[in-house]
Amino acid sequence: MFTVDYTVDAVQNGKKELVKTFIQNESVAEAMNTFIDTESELTKKAVKTGLDTFTTLAGETTKVVQNSMKFDYVKFNEGIIKAFTEAKK
């Protein structure tokens, strides 16, 4: 997660440097920097939420796979065959 934060900060700091270099009007520069900061917060929150969601889904998928591996398919199949043969009589 921290790598994504550093990447976002690097991009946003680059944008701030462009504003500092090319925007001479103080109020416009301040508004743009505020936008850049807000954009940075939003991006970090979106990435964190996405990673949290992925982690939860991966964990739940692992649980389902592990539970399905514990299931005794041979016994289940024998039960179905027994029920079928009894119903056939």
N, C-alpha and C positions, 0 to 999 in steps of 0.2 A: 504494500500500500504506500509506503513512504516514497518509493521510486516514482509513483504516479504524481504524488504531491510535488516532488522536486522538479519533475518534468513540467507540470502545470506552472509552477513558480518561475521556471526558466523562461517559458514562453511569455508569461505575463510581464516579467521584468524586461524582456526584450521590447514588448509593446510600450512599456512606460519610458524606456530609453528613446524610442521613436517619438513619443509625445514630447519628451523633454527637448529633443533635438529640433523638431520641426514646428511645434506649436508655440507661438510667441505670446498669444493672449492667455493671461493667467486663469481667467474664469473658464475658458474653453479647456485648457489643460487640466484644470482641477476636475471638471465634469468628466472628461475622458478617463482620468485616473480613477475616479470613483466607479465609473462603469467597468474598467478593467479589474478593479478589486472585487466588485460584485460578481463579475463573470468568473473570476478565479474561485470564489467561494462556491458558486453554483456548480462549477465543473468538478471540484473536489467532492462535494456532497453527492453528485450524480454518480461519480466513479465509485465512491464508498458504498452507496446503496446497491449499485450493480454487483460489486464484488461480494457484499454481504448476501445478496439474493443468490448468487451463483454458489457460494459456500453452503448455504442452507439447502439448496436443491441437490448439490452433490452429496451432502451428508445424508439426506433423506433417501436418495437413490441408492446409496451404499447400504443403508439399512434394509431397504426392500430386497436388494439382491442377496444380502446375507440371509434374510429370512426365507427367501425362496430356495436357497441352497440347503437350508435345514429341513425343508419339506420332504417327506418320504414319498416319492412318486411311485415306487414299486408297490408300497402298501395301498396307496390311493388307487392304482391301476387294478390291483387284486380285488379291492372293494367294488369297483365298477364292474369287473367281470363277474363277480359273485352275484351282484344285484341283477345284472343282465341275464345270467343263466337262471336265476330264481324266477325272474319275471317271464322268462321264456317257457317255463314249465306249465 
